[in-house]
Amino acid sequence: MKLSKPLSLIITAVMLTAAITISSLSVRSPQPAAQPAAATASEAAPKDETLDDMRGVWMTYMELSMENEADKSEAAFRQKFAGMAAMCKNTGFNTLIVQVRPFCDALYQSKLFPPSHILSGEQGKSAGYDALNIMCAITHKLGMKLHAWVNPYRVTANQTPAKLGESNPYVKDNSIGLALESGTILNPANAAAQKLITDGVAEIVKNYDVDGIQFDDYFYPEDIGDSDSADYQAYLDSAPENGAMDLQTWRESNVNLLIAETCLTVHRNKPGAVFGISPQGNLGNNKLLCADVVNWCGKRGFADYICPQIYFSLDNPALGFSEALSQWSALEFSGSVRLYVGLAGYKAGTDADEGTWLGRDSVLADEFNILKKNEKVKGFMLYSVSSLNGKNAAKEMQSFKKAISG
């Protein structure tokens, strides 16, 4: 697949080194170990005290959803979001991570993506108000930061949404995507798909008072199979002799390029905003998704923060919280990359991890206290808002709230 001229220019700007020169590049994938150029002073992430004491909470599209509400009005959405935001503020959080692009759609005014079904009940149908603008205003009035959470590749998952809008980019041009058993994704090897994603990020940071952009842990799905074989073959046909990347490395480099471009896009279009990634907490599992987390942590220019989802109890027999944290802490981190840790509020009071959340009422509080003693960790993010008032986790949350406010 040939590079478009704009994408070639982006690569020239973001990559400090590469195994082959841009002039001879005939595919869109640099070597994954290539380091993006350091941002200039005007493009660098801010020196913000909040970033070194991150107390974030994720707000999912399900929690923001108005789809099944009898009243889908702007007033109803404002009331719903304001209530959740106030609860987060009163609990002791300083940052909300709100999901604004879950299915190649938008909970904001976009020229690239259709209005999400989350608000109106039908993808492509406007809710009649700008949800992200409302969320920014309410969050900042409460003295908190807001990071816009984007799922970069996902178009559908498990038949959700049930129907795509006519203006969905994949519907308009299905050559940019891959239809898999688990759902449809934008093809990480497709230059037009990658440009769509980064242009979409630029659209958010230019038009909204967000403090950051976050990608979640969905990269190459595990059921990718050979669905991208034509793209890989096109790469092999153009690769230098004896210098071709294997399939795994090629896929990782596709993701790496998107990550580097996104980081640069955020900094260039909104100086002071940050870009973060929340990969899976099991360090080894990220390899299955072609998520090159070691380079994202260790090299400047991929992200401002990494927040692995260490969603395990202290006594999980498969992989305990402390063991997973030790693995992440042992990685080399660039001086410009902060390490946060994702905590599993949604598991509190449940029989998850072979029942090991039920043995005590202070798992989250104990994990938070472990994080406080780790010099590499600069904060945490809790998944998710609903867990704060979950009936099964009332005692667990009481001890957690006491710990983070102490």
BAZA-494531 format. One record per residue (C-alpha): x, y, z; residue in three letters. Coordinates in Angstrom, 3 decimals, decimal comma. Last residue first. Example, Ala and Ser with C-alpha at 12.3 -4.5 7.8 and 13.67 -1.06 7.14 Angstrom:
REM BAZA-494531
NODE          u          v          w   res
NODE     13,670     -1,060      7,140   Ser
NODE     12,300     -4,500      7,800   Ala
REM end
This chain:
REM BAZA-494531
NODE          u          v          w   res
NODE     -6,705     10,824     53,760   Gly
NODE     -9,230     11,462     51,004   Ser
NODE     -8,017      8,560     48,891   Ile
NODE     -8,141      6,096     51,804   Ala
NODE    -11,542      7,172     53,160   Lys
NODE    -13,084      6,867     49,703   Lys
NODE    -11,608      3,369     49,376   Phe
NODE    -12,916      2,276     52,776   Ser
NODE    -16,440      3,407     51,916   Gln
NODE    -16,144      1,944     48,461   Met
NODE    -15,470     -1,538     49,806   Glu
NODE    -18,302     -1,224     52,314   Lys
NODE    -20,795     -0,246     49,587   Ala
NODE    -19,523     -2,728     46,984   Ala
NODE    -22,597     -4,868     46,466   Asn
NODE    -24,884     -1,831     46,331   Lys
NODE    -22,919     -0,008     43,634   Gly
NODE    -22,674      3,709     44,334   Asn
NODE    -19,078      4,397     43,346   Leu
NODE    -18,957      1,373     41,036   Ser
NODE    -21,065      3,161     38,451   Ser
NODE    -18,312      5,725     37,870   Val
NODE    -15,818      3,124     36,594   Ser
NODE    -13,197      1,847     36,417   Tyr
NODE    -10,910      3,870     38,665   Leu
NODE     -7,863      5,798     37,482   Met
NODE     -4,664      6,065     39,493   Phe
NODE     -1,771      8,372     40,286   Gly
NODE      1,891      9,166     39,767   Lys
NODE      3,317      5,660     40,110   Val
NODE      7,094      5,437     39,828   Lys
NODE      7,743      6,116     43,508   Glu
NODE      5,580      3,211     44,663   Asn
NODE      4,467      3,764     48,269   Lys
NODE      1,239      5,515     47,293   Lys
NODE      0,433      2,668     44,898   Leu
NODE      0,399      0,155     47,753   Ile
NODE     -1,998      2,413     49,662   Asn
NODE     -4,313      2,464     46,639   Phe
NODE     -4,215     -1,316     46,475   Glu
NODE     -5,189     -1,563     50,145   Asp
NODE     -8,060      0,866     49,603   Ala
NODE     -9,213     -1,086     46,562   Leu
NODE     -9,145     -4,408     48,427   Val
NODE    -10,681     -2,990     51,616   Ser
NODE    -13,818     -4,973     52,367   Asp
NODE    -12,103     -8,346     52,731   Arg
NODE    -12,403    -11,949     51,545   Gly
NODE    -14,976    -11,180     48,844   Leu
NODE    -12,634     -9,806     46,190   Trp
NODE    -10,801    -13,145     46,045   Thr
NODE    -13,850    -14,990     44,719   Gly
NODE    -12,046    -16,676     41,837   Glu
NODE    -10,858    -13,373     40,367   Asp
NODE    -14,420    -12,018     40,356   Ala
NODE    -16,938    -13,029     43,054   Asp
NODE    -18,199     -9,454     43,365   Thr
NODE    -17,969     -6,836     46,128   Gly
NODE    -15,503     -4,698     44,196   Ala
NODE    -15,068     -5,940     40,626   Lys
NODE    -16,369     -2,749     38,997   Tyr
NODE    -13,915     -0,627     40,971   Gly
NODE    -11,113     -2,357     39,124   Ala
NODE     -8,138      0,006     39,451   Leu
NODE     -6,184      1,478     36,529   Gly
NODE     -2,630      2,489     37,415   Val
NODE     -0,799      5,648     36,388   Tyr
NODE      2,736      5,830     35,043   Leu
NODE      3,937      9,186     33,706   Arg
NODE      5,982      9,566     30,532   Val
NODE      8,285     12,592     30,091   Ser
NODE     11,263     11,093     31,917   Gly
NODE     11,050      8,033     29,699   Ser
NODE     10,055      4,964     31,636   Phe
NODE     12,089      1,760     31,798   Glu
NODE      9,919     -1,138     32,832   Leu
NODE     10,282     -2,609     36,341   Ala
NODE      7,245     -0,665     37,559   Ser
NODE      5,057     -2,504     35,048   Trp
NODE      6,195     -5,930     36,232   Gln
NODE      5,972     -4,914     39,899   Ser
NODE      2,403     -3,698     39,378   Leu
NODE      1,436     -7,071     37,904   Ala
NODE      2,901     -8,899     40,903   Glu
NODE      1,239     -6,532     43,379   Ser
NODE     -2,184     -6,911     41,755   Phe
NODE     -2,089    -10,694     41,609   Gly
NODE     -1,970    -12,770     38,460   Leu
NODE     -3,724    -16,120     38,083   Ala
NODE     -4,287    -16,763     41,805   Pro
NODE     -5,884    -13,329     42,391   Asn
NODE     -4,952    -12,513     45,984   Asp
NODE     -4,347     -8,776     45,746   Leu
NODE     -7,304     -8,466     43,426   Ser
NODE     -6,757     -7,792     39,745   Phe
NODE     -7,819     -5,011     37,380   Tyr
NODE     -4,353     -3,687     36,663   Ile
NODE     -5,626     -1,662     33,717   Gln
NODE     -2,337     -0,127     32,610   Pro
NODE     -2,334      3,695     32,653   Cys
NODE      0,402      5,090     30,405   Ile
NODE      1,001      8,825     30,375   Tyr
NODE      2,362     11,544     28,113   Asp
NODE      2,363      9,258     25,092   Ala
NODE      4,408      8,145     22,072   Phe
NODE      6,868     11,029     21,862   Gly
NODE      9,472     10,046     24,418   Arg
NODE     10,547      6,450     24,470   Lys
NODE     10,409      4,035     27,399   Gly
NODE      6,730      3,737     28,158   Cys
NODE      5,404      3,596     24,609   Trp
NODE      8,375      1,419     23,667   Asn
NODE      7,512     -1,193     26,279   Val
NODE      3,802     -0,898     25,472   Val
NODE      4,125     -2,153     21,917   Asp
NODE      0,430     -3,034     21,589   Ala
NODE      0,173     -5,761     18,953   Cys
NODE     -3,020     -7,027     20,641   Leu
NODE     -1,473    -10,388     21,530   Leu
NODE      1,638     -8,551     22,746   Lys
NODE     -0,542     -6,616     25,164   Asn
NODE     -1,393     -9,848     26,946   Asn
NODE      2,120    -10,130     28,338   Gly
NODE      1,836     -7,023     30,492   Leu
NODE     -1,371     -8,164     32,125   Asn
NODE     -2,835     -4,760     32,933   Gly
NODE     -4,238     -4,159     29,468   Gln
NODE     -3,417     -0,805     27,902   Pro
NODE     -4,694      2,634     28,959   Ser
NODE     -3,069      5,227     26,698   Ile
NODE     -2,546      8,926     27,356   Gly
NODE     -2,269     12,168     25,410   Phe
NODE     -1,953     15,483     27,194   Val
NODE     -3,236     19,014     26,585   Ala
NODE     -0,997     21,992     27,323   Gly
NODE     -0,503     23,018     23,726   Pro
NODE     -3,680     22,132     21,855   Lys
NODE     -3,211     21,514     18,134   Asn
NODE      0,477     20,686     18,146   Arg
NODE      0,435     18,682     21,357   His
NODE     -2,610     16,602     20,457   Val
NODE     -1,482     15,918     16,889   Thr
NODE      2,007     14,930     18,045   Leu
NODE      0,571     12,359     20,444   Cys
NODE     -1,792     11,116     17,755   Thr
NODE      0,967     10,739     15,186   Glu
NODE      3,094      8,732     17,623   Ala
NODE      0,196      6,443     18,540   Ile
NODE     -0,830      5,921     14,916   Leu
NODE      2,742      5,072     13,944   Leu
NODE      3,070      2,676     16,842   Asn
NODE     -0,117      0,860     15,829   Val
NODE      1,200      0,173     12,332   Asn
NODE      4,602     -0,676     13,813   Ser
NODE      3,037     -3,327     16,035   Glu
NODE      1,386     -4,885     13,001   Arg
NODE      4,668     -5,006     11,110   Trp
NODE      6,470     -6,469     14,106   Thr
NODE      3,911     -9,248     14,440   Gln
NODE      3,899     -9,998     10,704   Leu
NODE      7,679    -10,178     10,343   Asp
NODE      9,456     -7,043      9,203   Met
NODE     11,217     -7,054      5,852   Ala
NODE     14,893     -6,199      5,635   Gly
NODE     16,397     -9,095      3,671   Asn
NODE     15,508     -7,298      0,439   Glu
NODE     13,813     -3,957      1,003   Pro
NODE     10,037     -4,071      1,436   Ala
NODE      7,699     -3,363     -1,480   Ser
NODE      6,281     -6,841     -2,091   Asp
NODE      6,395     -7,538      1,644   Leu
NODE      4,224     -4,478      2,365   Tyr
NODE      1,675     -5,455     -0,266   Ala
NODE      1,665     -8,947      1,257   Gln
NODE      0,927     -7,435      4,670   Tyr
NODE     -1,974     -5,446      3,292   Asp
NODE     -3,392     -8,486      1,486   Ala
NODE     -2,994    -10,616      4,632   Ser
NODE     -5,021     -8,207      6,784   Asp
NODE     -7,839    -10,675      7,470   Ser
NODE     -5,309    -13,414      8,226   Asp
NODE     -6,452    -13,997     11,805   Gly
NODE     -7,562    -10,728     13,468   Ile
NODE     -9,369    -12,761     16,151   Asp
NODE     -7,242    -11,357     18,991   Glu
NODE     -8,246     -7,824     18,097   Pro
NODE     -5,479     -5,427     16,967   Tyr
NODE     -5,789     -2,356     19,223   Phe
NODE     -8,415     -2,069     21,955   Tyr
NODE     -6,838     -1,042     25,271   Asp
NODE     -8,172      2,506     25,598   Asp
NODE     -6,985      5,694     23,902   Phe
NODE     -7,045      8,906     25,957   Gln
NODE     -7,136     12,561     24,931   Ile
NODE     -6,405     15,416     27,311   Gly
NODE     -7,459     18,607     29,017   Asp
NODE    -10,558     19,135     26,907   Val
NODE    -11,917     22,592     26,153   Asp
NODE    -13,340     21,580     22,809   Tyr
NODE    -12,917     22,621     19,185   Asn
NODE     -9,228     22,176     18,446   Lys
NODE     -8,706     19,210     20,771   Val
NODE    -11,711     17,345     19,404   Ile
NODE    -11,126     17,965     15,696   Glu
NODE     -7,448     17,085     16,054   Ala
NODE     -8,443     13,720     17,506   Val
NODE    -10,743     13,104     14,550   Gly
NODE     -7,998     14,074     12,121   Asp
NODE     -5,820     11,476     13,870   Thr
NODE     -8,433      8,754     13,452   Ile
NODE     -9,364      9,640      9,875   Leu
NODE     -5,687      9,803      8,919   Lys
NODE     -5,204      6,276     10,248   Gln
NODE     -8,173      5,003      8,314   Ala
NODE     -6,928      6,631      5,112   Ala
NODE     -3,480      5,078      5,571   Ala
NODE     -4,855      1,568      6,059   Asn
NODE     -2,674     -0,795      8,086   Ala
NODE     -4,631     -0,262     11,328   Pro
NODE     -7,840     -1,278      9,483   Asn
NODE    -10,820      0,413     11,114   Leu
NODE    -12,611     -2,270     13,059   Ile
NODE    -15,718     -4,400     12,631   Thr
NODE    -16,950     -6,947     15,138   Gly
NODE    -15,944    -10,064     17,017   Ser
NODE    -16,245    -12,272     13,923   Glu
NODE    -14,216     -9,812     11,885   Leu
NODE    -15,033     -7,142      9,277   Ala
NODE    -11,919     -5,099      8,490   Leu
NODE    -12,052     -1,413      7,691   Gly
NODE    -10,859      1,361      5,377   Ile
NODE    -12,165     -0,432      2,272   Ser
NODE    -15,663     -0,128      3,743   Asn
NODE    -16,022      3,399      2,384   Asp
NODE    -19,216      5,333      3,190   Lys
NODE    -20,397      2,676      5,623   Val
NODE    -16,978      2,679      7,292   Tyr
NODE    -16,985      6,470      7,604   Pro
NODE    -20,407      6,431      9,322   Asn
NODE    -22,579      8,878      7,398   Ser
NODE    -25,243      6,294      6,595   Glu
NODE    -25,562      5,479     10,291   Gly
NODE    -24,587      2,060     11,533   Leu
NODE    -27,231     -0,332     12,805   Lys
NODE    -27,288     -2,626     15,827   Ala
NODE    -24,526     -0,651     17,500   Pro
NODE    -23,356     -2,993     18,816   Thr
NODE    -23,469     -6,388     17,078   Gln
NODE    -20,776     -7,853     19,357   Asn
NODE    -18,508     -4,901     18,695   Ala
NODE    -18,897     -2,329     15,930   Thr
NODE    -16,690      0,412     14,456   Val
NODE    -13,707      0,077     16,812   Arg
NODE    -10,330      1,470     15,743   Tyr
NODE     -9,552      4,546     17,843   Pro
NODE    -11,693      4,053     20,950   Asn
NODE    -11,551      7,610     22,202   Val
NODE    -11,689      8,891     25,786   Trp
NODE    -11,810     12,686     26,107   Ala
NODE     -9,897     13,707     29,221   His
NODE    -11,593     16,187     31,551   Leu
NODE    -10,014     18,041     34,462   Lys
NODE    -11,799     18,939     37,714   Met
NODE    -12,606     22,235     39,399   Gly
NODE    -16,365     21,664     39,590   Leu
NODE    -16,901     24,354     36,961   Lys
NODE    -14,364     22,500     34,850   His
NODE    -16,432     19,313     34,855   Thr
NODE    -19,713     21,096     34,115   Ile
NODE    -18,307     23,061     31,178   Ala
NODE    -16,422     20,133     29,675   Cys
NODE    -19,429     17,824     29,978   Met
NODE    -21,752     20,316     28,274   Ile
NODE    -19,347     20,825     25,381   Asn
NODE    -18,984     17,063     25,109   Leu
NODE    -22,745     16,525     24,966   Ala
NODE    -23,447     19,027     22,194   Asp
NODE    -27,226     19,249     21,838   Tyr
NODE    -29,967     18,233     19,416   Gly
NODE    -29,552     14,495     19,897   Ala
NODE    -28,576     14,225     16,257   Ser
NODE    -29,501     11,054     14,395   Lys
NODE    -26,559      9,370     12,678   Gly
NODE    -26,510      6,414     15,024   Gln
NODE    -29,976      5,920     16,487   Glu
NODE    -31,007      5,990     20,152   Gly
NODE    -30,409      9,738     20,424   Ser
NODE    -27,594      9,940     22,951   Leu
NODE    -25,800      6,604     22,738   Ile
NODE    -26,753      6,261     19,077   His
NODE    -23,720      8,431     18,405   Ser
NODE    -23,814     11,405     16,055   Pro
NODE    -21,940     10,538     12,853   Pro
NODE    -18,158     10,930     12,493   Phe
NODE    -16,007     13,246     10,389   Leu
NODE    -17,658     16,670     10,540   Lys
NODE    -18,177     16,279     14,263   Ser
NODE    -20,286     17,939     16,959   Gln
NODE    -19,870     15,853     20,088   Tyr
NODE    -20,814     12,412     21,422   Leu
NODE    -19,302     11,055     18,215   Ala
NODE    -19,191      7,934     16,079   Asp
NODE    -16,562      5,393     15,013   Cys
NODE    -18,073      3,212     17,732   Phe
NODE    -17,044      4,507     21,190   Pro
NODE    -16,090      8,114     20,457   Arg
NODE    -16,769     10,360     23,477   Val
NODE    -15,985      8,129     26,447   Gln
NODE    -15,357     10,415     29,428   Val
NODE    -12,186     10,300     31,522   Ile
NODE    -12,969     12,516     34,512   Leu
NODE    -10,138     14,015     36,540   Thr
NODE     -9,740     15,337     40,113   Asn
NODE    -11,393     12,548     42,110   Phe
NODE    -12,058     12,937     45,837   Gly
NODE    -15,423     11,278     46,385   Thr
NODE    -17,197     14,641     46,375   Asn
NODE    -15,823     15,405     42,899   Lys
NODE    -16,918     12,023     41,572   Cys
NODE    -20,426     12,416     43,003   Met
NODE    -20,597     15,906     41,500   Ala
NODE    -19,653     14,515     38,080   Ala
NODE    -22,300     11,778     38,267   Met
NODE    -25,039     14,244     39,190   Gly
NODE    -23,939     16,777     36,590   Ala
NODE    -23,991     14,055     33,923   Phe
NODE    -27,571     13,020     34,631   Lys
NODE    -28,890     16,551     35,056   Gln
NODE    -27,226     17,755     31,882   Arg
NODE    -28,520     14,733     29,965   Phe
NODE    -32,074     15,355     31,153   Ala
NODE    -31,868     19,041     30,242   Ala
NODE    -30,529     18,175     26,800   Glu
NODE    -33,526     15,954     26,212   Ser
NODE    -33,584     12,165     25,976   Lys
NODE    -36,514     11,738     28,378   Asp
NODE    -37,810      8,164     28,309   Ala
NODE    -34,257      6,978     28,813   Glu
NODE    -33,151      3,834     27,014   Asn
NODE    -30,663      5,487     24,666   Glu
NODE    -29,588      8,229     27,065   Met
NODE    -26,174      6,650     27,538   Ser
NODE    -23,503      8,348     29,607   Leu
NODE    -23,063      5,324     31,863   Glu
NODE    -23,044      2,973     28,892   Met
NODE    -20,618      5,262     27,048   Tyr
NODE    -18,240      4,830     29,949   Thr
NODE    -17,159      7,341     32,597   Met
NODE    -13,657      6,471     33,799   Trp
NODE    -12,389      7,902     37,067   Val
NODE     -9,175      9,798     37,679   Gly
NODE     -7,126     10,694     40,692   Arg
NODE     -3,863     11,793     39,091   Met
NODE     -1,402     13,348     41,515   Asp
NODE      1,566     14,048     39,261   Asp
NODE     -0,692     15,098     36,391   Leu
NODE     -2,627     17,389     38,728   Thr
NODE      0,582     19,307     39,396   Glu
NODE      0,694     20,351     35,748   Asp
NODE      3,912     20,929     33,848   Lys
NODE      2,308     20,802     30,445   Pro
NODE      2,958     18,370     27,583   Ala
NODE      5,344     19,644     24,924   Ala
NODE      4,217     21,251     21,689   Glu
NODE      5,381     24,812     22,358   Ser
NODE      8,678     23,574     23,762   Ala
NODE      9,248     21,423     20,710   Thr
NODE      8,235     17,795     20,836   Ala
NODE     10,947     15,196     20,712   Ala
NODE     11,054     13,334     17,439   Ala
NODE      9,323      9,999     17,500   Pro
NODE     11,565      7,059     18,322   Gln
NODE     11,857      4,130     15,971   Ala
NODE     11,576      0,860     17,852   Ala
NODE      8,431     -0,074     15,957   Pro
NODE     10,158      0,120     12,572   Gln
NODE      8,147      2,343     10,269   Pro
NODE      4,908      1,155      8,626   Ser
NODE      3,100      3,023      5,841   Arg
NODE      4,407      1,077      2,934   Val
NODE      6,506      2,167     -0,035   Ser
NODE      9,230      4,005      1,854   Leu
NODE     12,206      4,786     -0,358   Ser
NODE     12,128      8,543      0,178   Ser
NODE     11,079      8,064      3,800   Ile
NODE     14,327      6,260      4,557   Thr
NODE     14,489      2,727      5,856   Ile
NODE     15,111      1,387      9,347   Ala
NODE     13,712      4,535     10,884   Ala
NODE     14,975      7,271     13,177   Thr
NODE     13,467     10,439     14,621   Leu
NODE      9,949      9,712     13,431   Met
NODE      7,268     12,321     13,954   Val
NODE      7,840     14,925     11,278   Ala
NODE      8,962     12,649      8,470   Thr
NODE      6,089     10,301      9,312   Ile
NODE      3,635     13,176      9,065   Ile
NODE      5,069     14,240      5,720   Leu
NODE      4,678     10,726      4,356   Ser
NODE      1,085     10,700      5,616   Leu
NODE      0,328     13,890      3,716   Pro
NODE      1,871     12,467      0,501   Lys
NODE     -0,145      9,275      0,601   Ser
NODE      1,892      6,195      1,299   Leu
NODE      1,565      3,295     -1,064   Lys
NODE      0,000      0,000      0,000   Met
REM end
